[in-house]
Amino acid sequence: MQQTIRFIKSADGVRLAVATSGSGAPLVKSANWLSHLEFDWQSPVWRHWFRFLSADRRLIRFDPRGCGLSDWDVADLSHEAQVADLEAIVEASDLEQFPLLGISQGGAACIEYAVRHPERVTQLVLYGCYSEGWAQRGDEARRHGEALVELIRQGWGQENPAFRLLFASLFIPDATNEQVRWFSDLMRTTTQPEIAARIIEAFGQINVRPLLPQVKVPTLVMHARGDARIPFEQGRLLAAEIPNARFVSLESRNHILTENEPSWGRFCEIFNDFMGLAPAAGESIAEPAAPVDLTELTARENAILRLVAQGSANNEIARRLFISEKTVRNHLTNIFEKLGVDSRSKAIVAARDRGVS
């Protein structure tokens, strides 16, 4: 799979680099920091994300101002400018309706865009996002943010990798050595130390929390429970204050999910289910099963199916029902057989068709 890169002009004349990959219905990904359209396309930290998001879709993403292939030397790095850039990308891409994906601070721009243009956003997915920047979360978060800004100014461009290793540990603490090296190189390739510090300062000023009750589009919020970069509570807050948002916790310490961890597979499954996508090319599609009376399921099977429909993983189900994961798997085999399905995602669809959620 290849991507094509083009450039557009923002409202204030900043050149923004835009990448398109895959084909099909559009998916727009808002910009997140530490982005370089060419470098991260090859990176073991990010490439599995973009390959997945480009499968059976036309993924549109862009480098934010100050980063990657977009203009670095710009005066305005504010949240307001980021929202305006997202609007410019959508207009330049000639899109009418589309799902919108926000990762990390990119979620704040997505939230504001969805409130301004609810008629255009079909679904909103927020992964590892927040509504309140670090300077809005109390004294401890403010001190931590200010210290990080100073560390960036002093350590970003040094040959000694110690600072970059520290930074990588916040984003991907469970990464492999290869992933850490790529992440370190991405830091140096993406932008300059002073610009990076200004970007982090701008993140601290983000506050879209008052907009959350105004989000009217179907919303999925996913957040890693052990995320060391963005507190888990920020994800819960989003889901609690966006009307009817669905919240899914992922068992990971990584802010950027790595390809081989179980939570990455779960992210993909839940994302596709929320998008209502058809099976990928080559996957067989079973004939529709006859409607199943859920009274045919045992009380335990009904309880497990309900948790599956809510997005719970097997270990979560086992913990909540005080049974082993093996027992959960055995029950799922029986549930699949009774529902006439052959995968977890199809079981979720069947459950929801029957009012289980």
ABEGO torsion letter per residue (X at the ends): XBBBBBBBBBAAGBBBBBBBBEBEBBBBBBBBBGBBAAAAAABAAAAAAAAAAABGBBBBBBBBBGBEABBABBABABAAAAAAAAAAAAAAAGBABBBBBBBEAAAAAAAAAAAABAAABABBBBBGBBABBAAAAEAAAAAAAAAAAAAAAAAAABABAAAAAAAAAAABAABBAAAAAAAAAAAAAABBAAAAAAAAAAAAABBAAAAAAABABBBBBBBBAABAABBAAAAAAAAAABBGBBBBBBBBABABBBAABAAAAAAAAAAAAAAGBBBBBGBBBBBBBBBBBAAABBAAAAAAAAAAAAGBBAAAAAAAAGBBAAAAAAAAAAAAAAAGBABAAAAAAAAAAAGBX
